[in-house]
C-alpha cells in the first residue's frame, strides 16, 4: 500500500495520534509520511487514519 498526504491537510494531528509509525507533523506544520510505502502490518491503521481525516487529506491505496 502507498500513502500520501495532500494539500487539504489542516494539521489537526489525528493521523499522527492514530498511526505515529507512518505519519508525523512536518516543519511546515502539516502532516507528512515517513515513507510512502506502508508495511502490511500498518495498513489497517493507515486506513483508519484516512477514514478519520476530517478533510480527506490522506490518500491510501
PDB file of N, CA, C and O in Angstrom:
ATOM      1  N   UNK A   1       0.840  -1.170   0.000  1.00  0.00           N
ATOM      2  CA  UNK A   1       0.000   0.000   0.000  1.00  0.00           C
ATOM      3  C   UNK A   1       0.894   1.244   0.000  1.00  0.00           C
ATOM      4  O   UNK A   1       1.948   1.275   0.635  1.00  0.00           O
ATOM      5  N   UNK A   2       0.447   2.251  -0.720  1.00  0.00           N
ATOM      6  CA  UNK A   2       1.126   3.547  -0.721  1.00  0.00           C
ATOM      7  C   UNK A   2       0.221   4.571  -0.054  1.00  0.00           C
ATOM      8  O   UNK A   2      -1.004   4.462  -0.113  1.00  0.00           O
ATOM      9  N   UNK A   3       0.834   5.568   0.581  1.00  0.00           N
ATOM     10  CA  UNK A   3       0.072   6.599   1.274  1.00  0.00           C
ATOM     11  C   UNK A   3       0.704   7.964   0.994  1.00  0.00           C
ATOM     12  O   UNK A   3       1.918   8.092   0.831  1.00  0.00           O
ATOM     13  N   UNK A   4      -0.156   8.968   0.945  1.00  0.00           N
ATOM     14  CA  UNK A   4       0.273  10.340   0.671  1.00  0.00           C
ATOM     15  C   UNK A   4      -0.682  11.281   1.384  1.00  0.00           C
ATOM     16  O   UNK A   4      -1.874  10.995   1.492  1.00  0.00           O
ATOM     17  N   UNK A   5      -0.162  12.409   1.876  1.00  0.00           N
ATOM     18  CA  UNK A   5      -0.996  13.455   2.470  1.00  0.00           C
ATOM     19  C   UNK A   5      -1.044  14.603   1.474  1.00  0.00           C
ATOM     20  O   UNK A   5      -0.008  15.152   1.100  1.00  0.00           O
ATOM     21  N   UNK A   6      -2.255  14.966   1.042  1.00  0.00           N
ATOM     22  CA  UNK A   6      -2.385  16.027   0.038  1.00  0.00           C
ATOM     23  C   UNK A   6      -2.494  17.409   0.676  1.00  0.00           C
ATOM     24  O   UNK A   6      -2.447  17.545   1.898  1.00  0.00           O
ATOM     25  N   UNK A   7      -2.636  18.418  -0.156  1.00  0.00           N
ATOM     26  CA  UNK A   7      -2.644  19.818   0.279  1.00  0.00           C
ATOM     27  C   UNK A   7      -3.872  20.205   1.105  1.00  0.00           C
ATOM     28  O   UNK A   7      -3.919  21.314   1.636  1.00  0.00           O
ATOM     29  N   UNK A   8      -4.862  19.326   1.228  1.00  0.00           N
ATOM     30  CA  UNK A   8      -6.054  19.626   2.035  1.00  0.00           C
ATOM     31  C   UNK A   8      -5.775  19.596   3.536  1.00  0.00           C
ATOM     32  O   UNK A   8      -6.614  20.033   4.324  1.00  0.00           O
ATOM     33  N   UNK A   9      -4.619  19.090   3.941  1.00  0.00           N
ATOM     34  CA  UNK A   9      -4.294  18.898   5.359  1.00  0.00           C
ATOM     35  C   UNK A   9      -4.453  20.201   6.147  1.00  0.00           C
ATOM     36  O   UNK A   9      -3.977  21.259   5.738  1.00  0.00           O
ATOM     37  N   UNK A  10      -5.145  20.089   7.305  1.00  0.00           N
ATOM     38  CA  UNK A  10      -5.349  21.244   8.182  1.00  0.00           C
ATOM     39  C   UNK A  10      -4.559  21.098   9.489  1.00  0.00           C
ATOM     40  O   UNK A  10      -4.782  21.844  10.442  1.00  0.00           O
ATOM     41  N   UNK A  11      -3.655  20.153   9.522  1.00  0.00           N
ATOM     42  CA  UNK A  11      -2.760  19.966  10.678  1.00  0.00           C
ATOM     43  C   UNK A  11      -3.482  19.621  11.973  1.00  0.00           C
ATOM     44  O   UNK A  11      -3.063  20.069  13.040  1.00  0.00           O
ATOM     45  N   UNK A  12      -4.534  18.854  11.909  1.00  0.00           N
ATOM     46  CA  UNK A  12      -5.265  18.511  13.127  1.00  0.00           C
ATOM     47  C   UNK A  12      -4.516  17.487  13.979  1.00  0.00           C
ATOM     48  O   UNK A  12      -4.742  17.414  15.187  1.00  0.00           O
ATOM     49  N   UNK A  13      -3.627  16.694  13.373  1.00  0.00           N
ATOM     50  CA  UNK A  13      -2.828  15.730  14.119  1.00  0.00           C
ATOM     51  C   UNK A  13      -3.495  14.403  14.383  1.00  0.00           C
ATOM     52  O   UNK A  13      -2.905  13.540  15.033  1.00  0.00           O
ATOM     53  N   UNK A  14      -4.712  14.213  13.898  1.00  0.00           N
ATOM     54  CA  UNK A  14      -5.419  12.962  14.147  1.00  0.00           C
ATOM     55  C   UNK A  14      -4.673  11.767  13.568  1.00  0.00           C
ATOM     56  O   UNK A  14      -4.584  10.722  14.213  1.00  0.00           O
ATOM     57  N   UNK A  15      -4.143  11.908  12.369  1.00  0.00           N
ATOM     58  CA  UNK A  15      -3.428  10.794  11.745  1.00  0.00           C
ATOM     59  C   UNK A  15      -2.195  10.402  12.551  1.00  0.00           C
ATOM     60  O   UNK A  15      -1.881   9.218  12.676  1.00  0.00           O
ATOM     61  N   UNK A  16      -1.498  11.398  13.098  1.00  0.00           N
ATOM     62  CA  UNK A  16      -0.311  11.128  13.912  1.00  0.00           C
ATOM     63  C   UNK A  16      -0.703  10.377  15.184  1.00  0.00           C
ATOM     64  O   UNK A  16       0.003   9.461  15.604  1.00  0.00           O
ATOM     65  N   UNK A  17      -1.805  10.754  15.789  1.00  0.00           N
ATOM     66  CA  UNK A  17      -2.233  10.075  17.013  1.00  0.00           C
ATOM     67  C   UNK A  17      -2.705   8.652  16.729  1.00  0.00           C
ATOM     68  O   UNK A  17      -2.540   7.771  17.573  1.00  0.00           O
ATOM     69  N   UNK A  18      -3.285   8.414  15.561  1.00  0.00           N
ATOM     70  CA  UNK A  18      -3.764   7.074  15.216  1.00  0.00           C
ATOM     71  C   UNK A  18      -2.662   6.159  14.695  1.00  0.00           C
ATOM     72  O   UNK A  18      -2.709   4.946  14.902  1.00  0.00           O
ATOM     73  N   UNK A  19      -1.676   6.735  14.022  1.00  0.00           N
ATOM     74  CA  UNK A  19      -0.653   5.908  13.383  1.00  0.00           C
ATOM     75  C   UNK A  19       0.697   6.641  13.367  1.00  0.00           C
ATOM     76  O   UNK A  19       1.153   7.073  12.308  1.00  0.00           O
ATOM     77  N   UNK A  20       1.337   6.783  14.535  1.00  0.00           N
ATOM     78  CA  UNK A  20       2.586   7.543  14.617  1.00  0.00           C
ATOM     79  C   UNK A  20       3.769   6.885  13.908  1.00  0.00           C
ATOM     80  O   UNK A  20       4.788   7.536  13.681  1.00  0.00           O
ATOM     81  N   UNK A  21       3.650   5.626  13.563  1.00  0.00           N
ATOM     82  CA  UNK A  21       4.734   4.958  12.836  1.00  0.00           C
ATOM     83  C   UNK A  21       4.743   5.320  11.353  1.00  0.00           C
ATOM     84  O   UNK A  21       5.718   5.043  10.654  1.00  0.00           O
ATOM     85  N   UNK A  22       3.670   5.933  10.871  1.00  0.00           N
ATOM     86  CA  UNK A  22       3.567   6.308   9.458  1.00  0.00           C
ATOM     87  C   UNK A  22       3.524   7.823   9.289  1.00  0.00           C
ATOM     88  O   UNK A  22       4.180   8.368   8.401  1.00  0.00           O
ATOM     89  N   UNK A  23       2.755   8.503  10.137  1.00  0.00           N
ATOM     90  CA  UNK A  23       2.531   9.945   9.987  1.00  0.00           C
ATOM     91  C   UNK A  23       3.315  10.764  11.003  1.00  0.00           C
ATOM     92  O   UNK A  23       3.599  10.292  12.104  1.00  0.00           O
ATOM     93  N   UNK A  24       3.660  11.983  10.633  1.00  0.00           N
ATOM     94  CA  UNK A  24       4.309  12.929  11.527  1.00  0.00           C
ATOM     95  C   UNK A  24       3.929  14.336  11.085  1.00  0.00           C
ATOM     96  O   UNK A  24       3.430  14.533   9.978  1.00  0.00           O
ATOM     97  N   UNK A  25       4.166  15.300  11.947  1.00  0.00           N
ATOM     98  CA  UNK A  25       3.943  16.698  11.592  1.00  0.00           C
ATOM     99  C   UNK A  25       5.261  17.257  11.060  1.00  0.00           C
ATOM    100  O   UNK A  25       6.296  17.156  11.719  1.00  0.00           O
ATOM    101  N   UNK A  26       5.217  17.836   9.884  1.00  0.00           N
ATOM    102  CA  UNK A  26       6.416  18.364   9.237  1.00  0.00           C
ATOM    103  C   UNK A  26       6.807  19.714   9.835  1.00  0.00           C
ATOM    104  O   UNK A  26       6.052  20.302  10.610  1.00  0.00           O
ATOM    105  N   UNK A  27       7.974  20.191   9.474  1.00  0.00           N
ATOM    106  CA  UNK A  27       8.413  21.511   9.931  1.00  0.00           C
ATOM    107  C   UNK A  27       7.468  22.606   9.443  1.00  0.00           C
ATOM    108  O   UNK A  27       7.348  23.653  10.078  1.00  0.00           O
ATOM    109  N   UNK A  28       6.801  22.366   8.319  1.00  0.00           N
ATOM    110  CA  UNK A  28       5.841  23.319   7.789  1.00  0.00           C
ATOM    111  C   UNK A  28       4.507  23.302   8.512  1.00  0.00           C
ATOM    112  O   UNK A  28       3.645  24.144   8.260  1.00  0.00           O
ATOM    113  N   UNK A  29       4.337  22.330   9.425  1.00  0.00           N
ATOM    114  CA  UNK A  29       3.134  22.287  10.245  1.00  0.00           C
ATOM    115  C   UNK A  29       2.042  21.356   9.757  1.00  0.00           C
ATOM    116  O   UNK A  29       1.063  21.133  10.469  1.00  0.00           O
ATOM    117  N   UNK A  30       2.185  20.809   8.566  1.00  0.00           N
ATOM    118  CA  UNK A  30       1.171  19.875   8.069  1.00  0.00           C
ATOM    119  C   UNK A  30       1.639  18.441   8.289  1.00  0.00           C
ATOM    120  O   UNK A  30       2.797  18.203   8.635  1.00  0.00           O
ATOM    121  N   UNK A  31       0.749  17.508   8.091  1.00  0.00           N
ATOM    122  CA  UNK A  31       1.096  16.099   8.248  1.00  0.00           C
ATOM    123  C   UNK A  31       1.919  15.627   7.058  1.00  0.00           C
ATOM    124  O   UNK A  31       1.760  16.104   5.934  1.00  0.00           O
ATOM    125  N   UNK A  32       2.785  14.694   7.333  1.00  0.00           N
ATOM    126  CA  UNK A  32       3.580  14.062   6.293  1.00  0.00           C
ATOM    127  C   UNK A  32       3.744  12.597   6.633  1.00  0.00           C
ATOM    128  O   UNK A  32       3.339  12.149   7.705  1.00  0.00           O
ATOM    129  N   UNK A  33       4.336  11.856   5.722  1.00  0.00           N
ATOM    130  CA  UNK A  33       4.584  10.437   5.949  1.00  0.00           C
ATOM    131  C   UNK A  33       6.086  10.184   5.977  1.00  0.00           C
ATOM    132  O   UNK A  33       6.856  10.853   5.289  1.00  0.00           O
ATOM    133  N   UNK A  34       6.486   9.212   6.781  1.00  0.00           N
ATOM    134  CA  UNK A  34       7.897   8.850   6.837  1.00  0.00           C
ATOM    135  C   UNK A  34       8.312   8.159   5.542  1.00  0.00           C
ATOM    136  O   UNK A  34       9.418   8.365   5.043  1.00  0.00           O
ATOM    137  N   UNK A  35       7.416   7.343   5.007  1.00  0.00           N
ATOM    138  CA  UNK A  35       7.669   6.631   3.758  1.00  0.00           C
ATOM    139  C   UNK A  35       6.336   6.414   3.064  1.00  0.00           C
ATOM    140  O   UNK A  35       5.337   6.107   3.714  1.00  0.00           O
ATOM    141  N   UNK A  36       6.316   6.573   1.743  1.00  0.00           N
ATOM    142  CA  UNK A  36       5.062   6.356   1.017  1.00  0.00           C
ATOM    143  C   UNK A  36       4.670   4.889   0.983  1.00  0.00           C
ATOM    144  O   UNK A  36       3.495   4.569   0.800  1.00  0.00           O
ATOM    145  N   UNK A  37       5.632   3.993   1.157  1.00  0.00           N
ATOM    146  CA  UNK A  37       5.343   2.554   1.207  1.00  0.00           C
ATOM    147  C   UNK A  37       4.996   2.168   2.636  1.00  0.00           C
ATOM    148  O   UNK A  37       5.784   2.392   3.555  1.00  0.00           O
ATOM    149  N   UNK A  38       3.823   1.592   2.822  1.00  0.00           N
ATOM    150  CA  UNK A  38       3.346   1.207   4.147  1.00  0.00           C
ATOM    151  C   UNK A  38       3.517  -0.299   4.328  1.00  0.00           C
ATOM    152  O   UNK A  38       3.143  -1.083   3.457  1.00  0.00           O
ATOM    153  N   UNK A  39       4.081  -0.691   5.457  1.00  0.00           N
ATOM    154  CA  UNK A  39       4.238  -2.105   5.783  1.00  0.00           C
ATOM    155  C   UNK A  39       2.848  -2.742   5.950  1.00  0.00           C
ATOM    156  O   UNK A  39       1.927  -2.100   6.455  1.00  0.00           O
ATOM    157  N   UNK A  40       2.704  -3.978   5.535  1.00  0.00           N
ATOM    158  CA  UNK A  40       1.388  -4.640   5.624  1.00  0.00           C
ATOM    159  C   UNK A  40       0.770  -4.609   7.017  1.00  0.00           C
ATOM    160  O   UNK A  40      -0.449  -4.497   7.146  1.00  0.00           O
ATOM    161  N   UNK A  41       1.583  -4.706   8.050  1.00  0.00           N
ATOM    162  CA  UNK A  41       1.039  -4.723   9.408  1.00  0.00           C
ATOM    163  C   UNK A  41       0.504  -3.362   9.858  1.00  0.00           C
ATOM    164  O   UNK A  41      -0.162  -3.277  10.890  1.00  0.00           O
ATOM    165  N   UNK A  42       0.782  -2.300   9.102  1.00  0.00           N
ATOM    166  CA  UNK A  42       0.285  -0.961   9.438  1.00  0.00           C
ATOM    167  C   UNK A  42      -0.866  -0.505   8.542  1.00  0.00           C
ATOM    168  O   UNK A  42      -1.413   0.579   8.742  1.00  0.00           O
ATOM    169  N   UNK A  43      -1.235  -1.317   7.564  1.00  0.00           N
ATOM    170  CA  UNK A  43      -2.262  -0.913   6.604  1.00  0.00           C
ATOM    171  C   UNK A  43      -3.605  -0.609   7.258  1.00  0.00           C
ATOM    172  O   UNK A  43      -4.270   0.348   6.864  1.00  0.00           O
ATOM    173  N   UNK A  44      -4.014  -1.389   8.233  1.00  0.00           N
ATOM    174  CA  UNK A  44      -5.312  -1.155   8.891  1.00  0.00           C
ATOM    175  C   UNK A  44      -5.306   0.184   9.620  1.00  0.00           C
ATOM    176  O   UNK A  44      -6.305   0.904   9.593  1.00  0.00           O
ATOM    177  N   UNK A  45      -4.197   0.528  10.271  1.00  0.00           N
ATOM    178  CA  UNK A  45      -4.103   1.815  10.966  1.00  0.00           C
ATOM    179  C   UNK A  45      -4.129   2.969   9.976  1.00  0.00           C
ATOM    180  O   UNK A  45      -4.747   3.999  10.242  1.00  0.00           O
ATOM    181  N   UNK A  46      -3.463   2.805   8.837  1.00  0.00           N
ATOM    182  CA  UNK A  46      -3.453   3.855   7.817  1.00  0.00           C
ATOM    183  C   UNK A  46      -4.861   4.052   7.257  1.00  0.00           C
ATOM    184  O   UNK A  46      -5.295   5.186   7.056  1.00  0.00           O
ATOM    185  N   UNK A  47      -5.568   2.963   7.007  1.00  0.00           N
ATOM    186  CA  UNK A  47      -6.943   3.061   6.514  1.00  0.00           C
ATOM    187  C   UNK A  47      -7.836   3.751   7.538  1.00  0.00           C
ATOM    188  O   UNK A  47      -8.705   4.541   7.169  1.00  0.00           O
ATOM    189  N   UNK A  48      -7.629   3.458   8.824  1.00  0.00           N
ATOM    190  CA  UNK A  48      -8.409   4.124   9.871  1.00  0.00           C
ATOM    191  C   UNK A  48      -8.113   5.626   9.877  1.00  0.00           C
ATOM    192  O   UNK A  48      -9.028   6.442   9.989  1.00  0.00           O
ATOM    193  N   UNK A  49      -6.842   5.983   9.757  1.00  0.00           N
ATOM    194  CA  UNK A  49      -6.454   7.392   9.720  1.00  0.00           C
ATOM    195  C   UNK A  49      -7.058   8.083   8.510  1.00  0.00           C
ATOM    196  O   UNK A  49      -7.560   9.201   8.619  1.00  0.00           O
ATOM    197  N   UNK A  50      -7.013   7.433   7.369  1.00  0.00           N
ATOM    198  CA  UNK A  50      -7.577   8.004   6.141  1.00  0.00           C
ATOM    199  C   UNK A  50      -9.083   8.211   6.293  1.00  0.00           C
ATOM    200  O   UNK A  50      -9.607   9.252   5.898  1.00  0.00           O
ATOM    201  N   UNK A  51      -9.768   7.244   6.852  1.00  0.00           N
ATOM    202  CA  UNK A  51     -11.208   7.348   7.049  1.00  0.00           C
ATOM    203  C   UNK A  51     -11.607   8.361   8.094  1.00  0.00           C
ATOM    204  O   UNK A  51     -12.723   8.880   8.067  1.00  0.00           O
ATOM    205  N   UNK A  52     -10.694   8.653   9.026  1.00  0.00           N
ATOM    206  CA  UNK A  52     -10.977   9.589  10.101  1.00  0.00           C
ATOM    207  C   UNK A  52     -10.582  11.028   9.780  1.00  0.00           C
ATOM    208  O   UNK A  52     -11.012  11.954  10.468  1.00  0.00           O
ATOM    209  N   UNK A  53      -9.780  11.220   8.756  1.00  0.00           N
ATOM    210  CA  UNK A  53      -9.304  12.556   8.418  1.00  0.00           C
ATOM    211  C   UNK A  53     -10.503  13.469   8.082  1.00  0.00           C
ATOM    212  O   UNK A  53     -11.289  13.160   7.187  1.00  0.00           O
ATOM    213  N   UNK A  54     -10.631  14.590   8.804  1.00  0.00           N
ATOM    214  CA  UNK A  54     -11.799  15.462   8.594  1.00  0.00           C
ATOM    215  C   UNK A  54     -11.840  16.168   7.252  1.00  0.00           C
ATOM    216  O   UNK A  54     -12.890  16.675   6.856  1.00  0.00           O
ATOM    217  N   UNK A  55     -10.710  16.213   6.538  1.00  0.00           N
ATOM    218  CA  UNK A  55     -10.687  16.900   5.245  1.00  0.00           C
ATOM    219  C   UNK A  55     -10.244  15.983   4.103  1.00  0.00           C
ATOM    220  O   UNK A  55      -9.911  16.454   3.016  1.00  0.00           O
ATOM    221  N   UNK A  56     -10.244  14.679   4.355  1.00  0.00           N
ATOM    222  CA  UNK A  56      -9.865  13.673   3.354  1.00  0.00           C
ATOM    223  C   UNK A  56      -8.514  13.974   2.703  1.00  0.00           C
ATOM    224  O   UNK A  56      -8.361  13.888   1.485  1.00  0.00           O
ATOM    225  N   UNK A  57      -7.534  14.331   3.548  1.00  0.00           N
ATOM    226  CA  UNK A  57      -6.206  14.672   3.031  1.00  0.00           C
ATOM    227  C   UNK A  57      -5.303  13.463   2.844  1.00  0.00           C
ATOM    228  O   UNK A  57      -4.241  13.570   2.229  1.00  0.00           O
ATOM    229  N   UNK A  58      -5.713  12.321   3.365  1.00  0.00           N
ATOM    230  CA  UNK A  58      -4.880  11.121   3.270  1.00  0.00           C
ATOM    231  C   UNK A  58      -5.342  10.268   2.094  1.00  0.00           C
ATOM    232  O   UNK A  58      -6.494   9.839   2.029  1.00  0.00           O
ATOM    233  N   UNK A  59      -4.428  10.037   1.182  1.00  0.00           N
ATOM    234  CA  UNK A  59      -4.696   9.193   0.024  1.00  0.00           C
ATOM    235  C   UNK A  59      -3.936   7.889   0.207  1.00  0.00           C
ATOM    236  O   UNK A  59      -2.705   7.873   0.219  1.00  0.00           O
ATOM    237  N   UNK A  60      -4.671   6.803   0.349  1.00  0.00           N
ATOM    238  CA  UNK A  60      -4.060   5.499   0.584  1.00  0.00           C
ATOM    239  C   UNK A  60      -4.651   4.469  -0.353  1.00  0.00           C
ATOM    240  O   UNK A  60      -5.851   4.465  -0.631  1.00  0.00           O
ATOM    241  N   UNK A  61      -3.802   3.616  -0.822  1.00  0.00           N
ATOM    242  CA  UNK A  61      -4.303   2.564  -1.710  1.00  0.00           C
ATOM    243  C   UNK A  61      -3.222   1.725  -2.297  1.00  0.00           C
ATOM    244  O   UNK A  61      -3.503   0.803  -3.063  1.00  0.00           O
TER     245      UNK A  61
END
